[in-house]
Amino acid sequence: MTERYPFENTPLPYPYDALEPYIDEKTMHLHHDRHLKAYIDNLNGILKKYPQLQTLTLEQLISAAGQRTGKDWTAIVRNAGGVYNHRFFFSGMCPEGKKAPEGALAAAIERGFGSLDGFREKFAEAALSVFGSGYAWLVSGRRGLCLVTTANQETPAGAGTPLLNLDVWEHAYYLKHYNKRADYIGDWWNVVDWDAAERKYDRGRARPRGGSSSSHGSRLP
Ligand code: MN
């Protein structure tokens, strides 16, 4: 992604009601138009003060901020992470996607988790284990696929190429699923965009590993 300051709240890649009945229209409106927009507005507000940072992409900002301390850097890493994580989440879902991955990703899931059901079980366990707000991720790392959880708006930077993420902040499911996170996870499987996950996996494998700069694509440096 080559977008730079000022960041814009680009539209969802599908209508707000497209993920019904699994994820409700009102949640999608609030989640995209208010929660994500707040991270974008906050990020732009901070970057306004720092012209030298206005040329950096989202991934570059997250990487730069992760190595620095101070109030504004903390705000940058939190808000840039909020934008990155939400965009990754929204673009990783689609209406009427296929029910299971195919090709190299399907094979890697079998190698790593025994079966697709085995993977679903472990992923759900990880998502349920997040205490408070955060995300569960499927990441393609140096030693194959792995599950990662992140708190708040932290990203899985450094763990590898992210393939899937699930937002488990209560705002992502409370209106429809109340406090039943497990029901939300169960519904989410119906709207996972496996084609998108396969593309990320294939791109990640095509990239040489071990390089020192990898700020392109979806991989975080
Ligand atoms: Mn969210």
Boltz pocket constraint, residues with backbone or C-beta under 6 A from the ligand:
constraints:
  - pocket:
      binder: B
      contacts: [[A, 31], [A, 35], [A, 86], [A, 167], [A, 169], [A, 171], [A, 172]]
      max_distance: 6.0
